[in-house]
């Protein structure tokens, strides 16, 4: 007989891991106990060596659906062993090194129960078990026990208590377990304060009534898992327009929820990988190509060839959509640019003029968690927003990062996340939004404090972006000064590349990769704005090898929302404006620009007043889109014009390799750096406009020309440098066509391409890069 102590680390709390241990231990006749503690799960066990070996093997192969074992170690147990049986012991408070599980979509068994009239969970909107339900959204501290969650307000009834304590039951130690008798309740309110009476609806209950309201064309605010959403019928143009006007969200596409895959397939193509994502426990919003067979209201996603669909991921949503045979809009319940509301009173105050009705419940949301957004490119998942279902699952770091000090990385200004680094893993926060808004910045600080407490993370170093005006950088500096912590400033695009390297498992001491970081803007080492960079980089340092020709952003930030400013700046930079006035004076874009205060704009450019030069490829996209007539005057969100241009690309032109269907770019070398110049592209584009070439063909020629220019630059750089990997990163690489074209071209050269999957290519992944660069620099200093 052998006595052993088995330590299991990873995602092993709140996922039914201990009952699995118990069941297997019983099956092998073992004695001992299992408990949760700050490091994960500890098993003390006694039995024959053969039985113990088989027990451990099955423990790893029969993990519960939401569990993930990162490490399992076996050591002889030297203490007294007084167990006559195998038992589950109480949790032990100790140093916190374990993980917090993301919220999980309702499992099939719970779905079945809420629609079974003979189940005690029939039509109960908060049904859950160890395989599903809330986690991050309700947790205040770990260990993940009920007393540390917002479910502590609800005392279990005897029936729930019985299942909770029955180790053979699916709800054994399921912390949020609850039912009609003892758990949270949901109710309907009118936004105008008038009472809701049963006579208004002949429905089963308030949740069921929501379906009727949506069908009647009402807007309903629904308190869900990690926040409050605004919902309406997605097939009724009038109500979708009303929602846009009331929410002041005029163009950005709305996400949709449908009852099942069959309804989604009436509107979009759903391949096997996309189906797998939609039905996964993470249940993200998946961007899907529209079929055109059946259409939603035009203003749901104007100018797009994709729709973002999510399936119901809580019993509440399943019950609302049970009778709904068409999709509903499900968008964040917030005021423009503010974080999503999570509190009933806050929602009444802020959403009262947007929603007609509220469906509230009395379970407190501790942690605001937005919906995640993903898409499938080729056969690979591309994460666009990492939140519900994914955060805060730890990301394992590549070899070499095992023993690093605790590091806090503050992230970016837009699409912010922060990152906690510790002992070989990175804990990336959920998407926190754009910090420019005061409410969003306050929410960022609150969430950061919660994470630091939750994980008992005591940063020894803080990493920030080099941009001096980012609020996250300023806050990081304050934290560092207050706590006398060392601070590292990390260049924006280096961080993008490092994040891509880390999630692809590139070891710490690997040779440099060529990182291509294309985005809107980032603060460069030369104190100019970068955004189209070729950096030879490892985790510690980088060398800038090439860039795109810097072009003035006339009016600074205004250029982000008024694409025509970029068109004019590009034409000036290419010395083509005189030609525009003479040879191309009849073109719409030229007529449009001539109506602008060009004299003033020229002065801004010449004197450099609020018009910094930037090598931004994001702005180049805006300039081309505006030139060919897409969102020329105004955009309501960054990248709108570029996204719309991607959507109209003519695929047949894209697949044609004729040189006449590719816009040319030129190359130059000065000040020790190569440069891609779009000047020839502009000349060809003006000719095409004059010949009235269709927009989709011009969009295809631009995408293909840009991809070719990038591949040619890599080809050239690889003759002068040893390049084994190329990392494609930055928000511009969320453009599927560009990503696929560049990947294809590089693979033809025999170069291995690294792309993002676990974290967003956009600034949402930046904090991971900041953290690993800081770790690498610290390791190098030792």
DAQUI-V543440 format. One record per residue. N is the residue number from 1. RES is the residue in one letter. BURIAL is I if it has 24 or more other ideal C-beta (glycine too) atoms within 12 Angstrom, else O. Layout:
n:N res:RES burial:BURIAL
n:N res:RES burial:BURIAL
//
This chain:
n:1 res:X burial:O
n:2 res:X burial:I
n:3 res:X burial:I
n:4 res:X burial:I
n:5 res:X burial:I
n:6 res:X burial:I
n:7 res:X burial:I
n:8 res:X burial:I
n:9 res:X burial:I
n:10 res:X burial:I
n:11 res:X burial:I
n:12 res:X burial:I
n:13 res:X burial:I
n:14 res:X burial:I
n:15 res:X burial:I
n:16 res:X burial:I
n:17 res:X burial:I
n:18 res:X burial:I
n:19 res:X burial:I
n:20 res:X burial:I
n:21 res:X burial:I
n:22 res:X burial:I
n:23 res:X burial:I
n:24 res:X burial:I
n:25 res:X burial:I
n:26 res:X burial:I
n:27 res:X burial:O
n:28 res:X burial:I
n:29 res:X burial:O
n:30 res:X burial:I
n:31 res:X burial:I
n:32 res:X burial:I
n:33 res:X burial:I
n:34 res:X burial:I
n:35 res:X burial:I
n:36 res:X burial:I
n:37 res:X burial:I
n:38 res:X burial:I
n:39 res:X burial:I
n:40 res:X burial:I
n:41 res:X burial:I
n:42 res:X burial:I
n:43 res:X burial:I
n:44 res:X burial:I
n:45 res:X burial:I
n:46 res:X burial:I
n:47 res:X burial:I
n:48 res:X burial:O
n:49 res:X burial:O
n:50 res:X burial:O
n:51 res:X burial:I
n:52 res:X burial:I
n:53 res:X burial:O
n:54 res:X burial:O
n:55 res:X burial:I
n:56 res:X burial:I
n:57 res:X burial:O
n:58 res:X burial:O
n:59 res:X burial:I
n:60 res:X burial:I
n:61 res:X burial:O
n:62 res:X burial:O
n:63 res:X burial:I
n:64 res:X burial:I
n:65 res:X burial:I
n:66 res:X burial:I
n:67 res:X burial:I
n:68 res:X burial:I
n:69 res:X burial:I
n:70 res:X burial:I
n:71 res:X burial:I
n:72 res:X burial:I
n:73 res:X burial:O
n:74 res:X burial:I
n:75 res:X burial:O
n:76 res:X burial:O
n:77 res:X burial:I
n:78 res:X burial:O
n:79 res:X burial:O
n:80 res:X burial:O
n:81 res:X burial:O
n:82 res:X burial:O
n:83 res:X burial:O
n:84 res:X burial:O
n:85 res:X burial:O
n:86 res:X burial:I
n:87 res:X burial:O
n:88 res:X burial:I
n:89 res:X burial:O
n:90 res:X burial:O
n:91 res:X burial:I
n:92 res:X burial:O
n:93 res:X burial:O
n:94 res:X burial:O
n:95 res:X burial:O
n:96 res:X burial:I
n:97 res:X burial:I
n:98 res:X burial:I
n:99 res:X burial:I
n:100 res:X burial:I
n:101 res:X burial:I
n:102 res:X burial:I
n:103 res:X burial:I
n:104 res:X burial:I
n:105 res:X burial:I
n:106 res:X burial:I
n:107 res:X burial:I
n:108 res:X burial:O
n:109 res:X burial:I
n:110 res:X burial:I
n:111 res:X burial:I
n:112 res:X burial:O
n:113 res:X burial:I
n:114 res:X burial:I
n:115 res:X burial:I
n:116 res:X burial:O
n:117 res:X burial:O
n:118 res:X burial:O
n:119 res:X burial:O
n:120 res:X burial:I
n:121 res:X burial:I
n:122 res:X burial:O
n:123 res:X burial:I
n:124 res:X burial:I
n:125 res:X burial:I
n:126 res:X burial:I
n:127 res:X burial:I
n:128 res:X burial:I
n:129 res:X burial:I
n:130 res:X burial:I
n:131 res:X burial:I
n:132 res:X burial:I
n:133 res:X burial:I
n:134 res:X burial:I
n:135 res:X burial:I
n:136 res:X burial:I
n:137 res:X burial:I
n:138 res:X burial:I
n:139 res:X burial:I
n:140 res:X burial:I
n:141 res:X burial:I
n:142 res:X burial:I
n:143 res:X burial:I
n:144 res:X burial:I
n:145 res:X burial:I
n:146 res:X burial:I
n:147 res:X burial:O
n:148 res:X burial:I
n:149 res:X burial:I
n:150 res:X burial:I
n:151 res:X burial:I
n:152 res:X burial:O
n:153 res:X burial:O
n:154 res:X burial:I
n:155 res:X burial:O
n:156 res:X burial:I
n:157 res:X burial:O
n:158 res:X burial:O
n:159 res:X burial:O
n:160 res:X burial:I
n:161 res:X burial:O
n:162 res:X burial:O
n:163 res:X burial:I
n:164 res:X burial:I
n:165 res:X burial:O
n:166 res:X burial:O
n:167 res:X burial:I
n:168 res:X burial:O
n:169 res:X burial:O
n:170 res:X burial:I
n:171 res:X burial:I
n:172 res:X burial:I
n:173 res:X burial:I
n:174 res:X burial:I
n:175 res:X burial:I
n:176 res:X burial:I
n:177 res:X burial:I
n:178 res:X burial:I
n:179 res:X burial:I
n:180 res:X burial:I
n:181 res:X burial:O
n:182 res:X burial:I
n:183 res:X burial:I
n:184 res:X burial:I
n:185 res:X burial:I
n:186 res:X burial:I
n:187 res:X burial:I
n:188 res:X burial:I
n:189 res:X burial:I
n:190 res:X burial:I
n:191 res:X burial:I
n:192 res:X burial:O
n:193 res:X burial:O
n:194 res:X burial:O
n:195 res:X burial:O
n:196 res:X burial:I
n:197 res:X burial:O
n:198 res:X burial:O
n:199 res:X burial:O
n:200 res:X burial:O
n:201 res:X burial:O
n:202 res:X burial:O
n:203 res:X burial:I
n:204 res:X burial:O
n:205 res:X burial:I
n:206 res:X burial:I
n:207 res:X burial:I
n:208 res:X burial:I
n:209 res:X burial:I
n:210 res:X burial:I
n:211 res:X burial:I
n:212 res:X burial:I
n:213 res:X burial:I
n:214 res:X burial:I
n:215 res:X burial:I
n:216 res:X burial:O
n:217 res:X burial:I
n:218 res:X burial:I
n:219 res:X burial:I
n:220 res:X burial:I
n:221 res:X burial:I
n:222 res:X burial:I
n:223 res:X burial:I
n:224 res:X burial:I
n:225 res:X burial:I
n:226 res:X burial:I
n:227 res:X burial:I
n:228 res:X burial:I
n:229 res:X burial:I
n:230 res:X burial:I
n:231 res:X burial:I
n:232 res:X burial:I
n:233 res:X burial:I
n:234 res:X burial:I
n:235 res:X burial:I
n:236 res:X burial:I
n:237 res:X burial:O
n:238 res:X burial:O
n:239 res:X burial:I
n:240 res:X burial:I
n:241 res:X burial:O
n:242 res:X burial:I
n:243 res:X burial:I
n:244 res:X burial:I
n:245 res:X burial:O
n:246 res:X burial:I
n:247 res:X burial:I
n:248 res:X burial:O
n:249 res:X burial:I
n:250 res:X burial:O
n:251 res:X burial:I
n:252 res:X burial:I
n:253 res:X burial:I
n:254 res:X burial:I
n:255 res:X burial:I
n:256 res:X burial:I
n:257 res:X burial:I
n:258 res:X burial:I
n:259 res:X burial:I
n:260 res:X burial:I
n:261 res:X burial:I
n:262 res:X burial:O
n:263 res:X burial:I
n:264 res:X burial:I
n:265 res:X burial:I
n:266 res:X burial:I
n:267 res:X burial:I
n:268 res:X burial:I
n:269 res:X burial:I
n:270 res:X burial:I
n:271 res:X burial:O
n:272 res:X burial:O
n:273 res:X burial:O
n:274 res:X burial:I
n:275 res:X burial:O
n:276 res:X burial:O
n:277 res:X burial:I
n:278 res:X burial:I
n:279 res:X burial:I
n:280 res:X burial:I
n:281 res:X burial:I
n:282 res:X burial:I
n:283 res:X burial:I
n:284 res:X burial:I
n:285 res:X burial:I
n:286 res:X burial:I
n:287 res:X burial:I
n:288 res:X burial:I
n:289 res:X burial:I
n:290 res:X burial:I
n:291 res:X burial:O
n:292 res:X burial:O
n:293 res:X burial:O
n:294 res:X burial:O
n:295 res:X burial:I
n:296 res:X burial:I
n:297 res:X burial:I
n:298 res:X burial:O
n:299 res:X burial:I
n:300 res:X burial:I
n:301 res:X burial:I
n:302 res:X burial:I
n:303 res:X burial:I
n:304 res:X burial:I
n:305 res:X burial:I
n:306 res:X burial:I
n:307 res:X burial:I
n:308 res:X burial:I
n:309 res:X burial:I
n:310 res:X burial:I
n:311 res:X burial:I
n:312 res:X burial:I
n:313 res:X burial:I
n:314 res:X burial:I
n:315 res:X burial:I
n:316 res:X burial:I
n:317 res:X burial:I
n:318 res:X burial:I
n:319 res:X burial:I
n:320 res:X burial:I
n:321 res:X burial:I
n:322 res:X burial:I
n:323 res:X burial:O
n:324 res:X burial:I
n:325 res:X burial:O
n:326 res:X burial:I
n:327 res:X burial:I
n:328 res:X burial:I
n:329 res:X burial:I
n:330 res:X burial:I
n:331 res:X burial:I
n:332 res:X burial:I
n:333 res:X burial:I
n:334 res:X burial:I
n:335 res:X burial:I
n:336 res:X burial:I
n:337 res:X burial:I
n:338 res:X burial:I
n:339 res:X burial:I
n:340 res:X burial:I
n:341 res:X burial:I
n:342 res:X burial:I
n:343 res:X burial:I
n:344 res:X burial:I
n:345 res:X burial:O
n:346 res:X burial:I
n:347 res:X burial:I
n:348 res:X burial:I
n:349 res:X burial:O
n:350 res:X burial:I
n:351 res:X burial:I
n:352 res:X burial:I
n:353 res:X burial:O
n:354 res:X burial:I
n:355 res:X burial:I
n:356 res:X burial:I
n:357 res:X burial:I
n:358 res:X burial:I
n:359 res:X burial:I
n:360 res:X burial:I
n:361 res:X burial:I
n:362 res:X burial:O
n:363 res:X burial:I
n:364 res:X burial:I
n:365 res:X burial:I
n:366 res:X burial:I
n:367 res:X burial:I
n:368 res:X burial:I
n:369 res:X burial:I
n:370 res:X burial:I
n:371 res:X burial:I
n:372 res:X burial:I
n:373 res:X burial:I
n:374 res:X burial:I
n:375 res:X burial:I
n:376 res:X burial:I
n:377 res:X burial:I
n:378 res:X burial:O
n:379 res:X burial:O
n:380 res:X burial:I
n:381 res:X burial:I
n:382 res:X burial:I
n:383 res:X burial:I
n:384 res:X burial:I
n:385 res:X burial:I
n:386 res:X burial:I
n:387 res:X burial:I
n:388 res:X burial:I
n:389 res:X burial:I
n:390 res:X burial:I
n:391 res:X burial:I
n:392 res:X burial:I
n:393 res:X burial:I
n:394 res:X burial:I
n:395 res:X burial:I
n:396 res:X burial:I
n:397 res:X burial:I
n:398 res:X burial:I
n:399 res:X burial:O
n:400 res:X burial:I
n:401 res:X burial:I
n:402 res:X burial:O
n:403 res:X burial:O
n:404 res:X burial:I
n:405 res:X burial:I
n:406 res:X burial:I
n:407 res:X burial:I
n:408 res:X burial:I
n:409 res:X burial:I
n:410 res:X burial:I
n:411 res:X burial:I
n:412 res:X burial:I
n:413 res:X burial:I
n:414 res:X burial:I
n:415 res:X burial:I
n:416 res:X burial:I
n:417 res:X burial:I
n:418 res:X burial:I
n:419 res:X burial:I
n:420 res:X burial:I
n:421 res:X burial:I
n:422 res:X burial:I
n:423 res:X burial:I
n:424 res:X burial:I
n:425 res:X burial:I
n:426 res:X burial:I
n:427 res:X burial:I
n:428 res:X burial:I
n:429 res:X burial:I
n:430 res:X burial:I
n:431 res:X burial:I
n:432 res:X burial:I
n:433 res:X burial:I
n:434 res:X burial:I
n:435 res:X burial:I
n:436 res:X burial:I
n:437 res:X burial:O
n:438 res:X burial:O
n:439 res:X burial:I
n:440 res:X burial:I
n:441 res:X burial:I
n:442 res:X burial:O
n:443 res:X burial:I
n:444 res:X burial:I
n:445 res:X burial:I
n:446 res:X burial:O
n:447 res:X burial:I
n:448 res:X burial:I
n:449 res:X burial:O
n:450 res:X burial:I
n:451 res:X burial:I
n:452 res:X burial:I
n:453 res:X burial:O
n:454 res:X burial:I
n:455 res:X burial:I
n:456 res:X burial:I
n:457 res:X burial:I
n:458 res:X burial:O
n:459 res:X burial:I
n:460 res:X burial:I
n:461 res:X burial:I
n:462 res:X burial:I
n:463 res:X burial:I
n:464 res:X burial:I
n:465 res:X burial:I
n:466 res:X burial:I
n:467 res:X burial:I
n:468 res:X burial:O
n:469 res:X burial:O
n:470 res:X burial:I
n:471 res:X burial:I
n:472 res:X burial:I
n:473 res:X burial:I
n:474 res:X burial:I
n:475 res:X burial:I
n:476 res:X burial:I
n:477 res:X burial:I
n:478 res:X burial:O
n:479 res:X burial:I
n:480 res:X burial:I
n:481 res:X burial:O
n:482 res:X burial:O
n:483 res:X burial:O
n:484 res:X burial:O
n:485 res:X burial:I
n:486 res:X burial:I
n:487 res:X burial:I
n:488 res:X burial:I
n:489 res:X burial:I
n:490 res:X burial:I
n:491 res:X burial:I
n:492 res:X burial:I
n:493 res:X burial:I
n:494 res:X burial:I
n:495 res:X burial:I
n:496 res:X burial:I
n:497 res:X burial:I
n:498 res:X burial:I
n:499 res:X burial:I
n:500 res:X burial:I
n:501 res:X burial:I
n:502 res:X burial:I
n:503 res:X burial:I
n:504 res:X burial:I
n:505 res:X burial:O
n:506 res:X burial:I
n:507 res:X burial:O
n:508 res:X burial:I
n:509 res:X burial:O
n:510 res:X burial:I
n:511 res:X burial:O
n:512 res:X burial:I
n:513 res:X burial:I
n:514 res:X burial:I
n:515 res:X burial:I
n:516 res:X burial:I
n:517 res:X burial:I
n:518 res:X burial:I
n:519 res:X burial:I
n:520 res:X burial:I
n:521 res:X burial:I
n:522 res:X burial:I
n:523 res:X burial:I
n:524 res:X burial:I
n:525 res:X burial:I
n:526 res:X burial:O
n:527 res:X burial:O
n:528 res:X burial:I
n:529 res:X burial:I
n:530 res:X burial:I
n:531 res:X burial:I
n:532 res:X burial:I
n:533 res:X burial:I
n:534 res:X burial:I
n:535 res:X burial:I
n:536 res:X burial:I
n:537 res:X burial:I
n:538 res:X burial:I
n:539 res:X burial:I
n:540 res:X burial:I
n:541 res:X burial:O
n:542 res:X burial:I
n:543 res:X burial:I
n:544 res:X burial:I
n:545 res:X burial:I
n:546 res:X burial:I
n:547 res:X burial:I
n:548 res:X burial:I
n:549 res:X burial:I
n:550 res:X burial:I
n:551 res:X burial:I
n:552 res:X burial:I
n:553 res:X burial:I
n:554 res:X burial:I
n:555 res:X burial:I
n:556 res:X burial:I
n:557 res:X burial:I
n:558 res:X burial:O
n:559 res:X burial:I
n:560 res:X burial:I
n:561 res:X burial:I
n:562 res:X burial:I
n:563 res:X burial:I
n:564 res:X burial:I
n:565 res:X burial:I
n:566 res:X burial:I
n:567 res:X burial:I
n:568 res:X burial:I
n:569 res:X burial:I
n:570 res:X burial:I
n:571 res:X burial:I
n:572 res:X burial:I
n:573 res:X burial:I
n:574 res:X burial:I
n:575 res:X burial:O
n:576 res:X burial:I
n:577 res:X burial:I
n:578 res:X burial:O
n:579 res:X burial:O
n:580 res:X burial:I
n:581 res:X burial:O
n:582 res:X burial:O
n:583 res:X burial:O
n:584 res:X burial:I
n:585 res:X burial:O
n:586 res:X burial:O
n:587 res:X burial:I
n:588 res:X burial:I
n:589 res:X burial:I
n:590 res:X burial:I
n:591 res:X burial:O
n:592 res:X burial:I
n:593 res:X burial:I
n:594 res:X burial:O
n:595 res:X burial:O
n:596 res:X burial:I
n:597 res:X burial:O
n:598 res:X burial:I
n:599 res:X burial:O
n:600 res:X burial:O
n:601 res:X burial:I
n:602 res:X burial:O
n:603 res:X burial:O
n:604 res:X burial:I
n:605 res:X burial:I
n:606 res:X burial:O
n:607 res:X burial:O
n:608 res:X burial:O
n:609 res:X burial:O
n:610 res:X burial:O
n:611 res:X burial:I
n:612 res:X burial:I
n:613 res:X burial:I
n:614 res:X burial:I
n:615 res:X burial:I
n:616 res:X burial:I
n:617 res:X burial:I
n:618 res:X burial:I
n:619 res:X burial:I
n:620 res:X burial:I
n:621 res:X burial:I
n:622 res:X burial:I
n:623 res:X burial:I
n:624 res:X burial:I
n:625 res:X burial:I
n:626 res:X burial:I
n:627 res:X burial:I
n:628 res:X burial:I
n:629 res:X burial:I
n:630 res:X burial:I
n:631 res:X burial:I
n:632 res:X burial:I
n:633 res:X burial:I
n:634 res:X burial:O
n:635 res:X burial:I
n:636 res:X burial:I
n:637 res:X burial:I
n:638 res:X burial:I
n:639 res:X burial:I
n:640 res:X burial:I
n:641 res:X burial:I
n:642 res:X burial:I
n:643 res:X burial:I
n:644 res:X burial:I
n:645 res:X burial:I
n:646 res:X burial:I
n:647 res:X burial:I
n:648 res:X burial:I
n:649 res:X burial:I
n:650 res:X burial:I
n:651 res:X burial:O
n:652 res:X burial:O
n:653 res:X burial:I
n:654 res:X burial:I
n:655 res:X burial:O
n:656 res:X burial:O
n:657 res:X burial:O
n:658 res:X burial:O
n:659 res:X burial:O
n:660 res:X burial:O
n:661 res:X burial:I
n:662 res:X burial:I
n:663 res:X burial:I
n:664 res:X burial:I
n:665 res:X burial:I
n:666 res:X burial:I
n:667 res:X burial:I
n:668 res:X burial:O
n:669 res:X burial:O
n:670 res:X burial:O
n:671 res:X burial:O
n:672 res:X burial:O
n:673 res:X burial:I
n:674 res:X burial:I
n:675 res:X burial:I
n:676 res:X burial:I
n:677 res:X burial:I
n:678 res:X burial:I
n:679 res:X burial:I
n:680 res:X burial:I
n:681 res:X burial:I
n:682 res:X burial:I
n:683 res:X burial:I
n:684 res:X burial:I
n:685 res:X burial:I
n:686 res:X burial:I
n:687 res:X burial:O
n:688 res:X burial:I
n:689 res:X burial:I
n:690 res:X burial:O
n:691 res:X burial:O
n:692 res:X burial:O
n:693 res:X burial:I
n:694 res:X burial:O
n:695 res:X burial:I
n:696 res:X burial:I
n:697 res:X burial:I
n:698 res:X burial:I
n:699 res:X burial:I
n:700 res:X burial:I
n:701 res:X burial:I
n:702 res:X burial:I
n:703 res:X burial:I
n:704 res:X burial:I
n:705 res:X burial:I
n:706 res:X burial:I
n:707 res:X burial:I
n:708 res:X burial:I
n:709 res:X burial:I
n:710 res:X burial:I
n:711 res:X burial:I
n:712 res:X burial:I
n:713 res:X burial:I
n:714 res:X burial:I
n:715 res:X burial:I
n:716 res:X burial:I
n:717 res:X burial:I
n:718 res:X burial:I
n:719 res:X burial:O
n:720 res:X burial:O
n:721 res:X burial:I
n:722 res:X burial:O
n:723 res:X burial:I
n:724 res:X burial:O
n:725 res:X burial:I
n:726 res:X burial:I
n:727 res:X burial:I
n:728 res:X burial:I
n:729 res:X burial:I
n:730 res:X burial:I
n:731 res:X burial:I
n:732 res:X burial:I
n:733 res:X burial:I
n:734 res:X burial:I
n:735 res:X burial:I
n:736 res:X burial:I
n:737 res:X burial:I
n:738 res:X burial:I
n:739 res:X burial:I
n:740 res:X burial:I
n:741 res:X burial:I
n:742 res:X burial:I
n:743 res:X burial:I
n:744 res:X burial:I
n:745 res:X burial:I
n:746 res:X burial:I
n:747 res:X burial:O
n:748 res:X burial:O
n:749 res:X burial:I
n:750 res:X burial:O
n:751 res:X burial:I
n:752 res:X burial:O
n:753 res:X burial:I
n:754 res:X burial:I
n:755 res:X burial:I
n:756 res:X burial:I
n:757 res:X burial:I
n:758 res:X burial:I
n:759 res:X burial:I
n:760 res:X burial:I
n:761 res:X burial:I
n:762 res:X burial:I
n:763 res:X burial:I
n:764 res:X burial:I
n:765 res:X burial:I
n:766 res:X burial:I
n:767 res:X burial:I
n:768 res:X burial:I
n:769 res:X burial:I
n:770 res:X burial:I
n:771 res:X burial:I
n:772 res:X burial:I
n:773 res:X burial:I
n:774 res:X burial:I
n:775 res:X burial:I
n:776 res:X burial:I
n:777 res:X burial:I
n:778 res:X burial:I
n:779 res:X burial:I
n:780 res:X burial:O
n:781 res:X burial:O
n:782 res:X burial:O
//
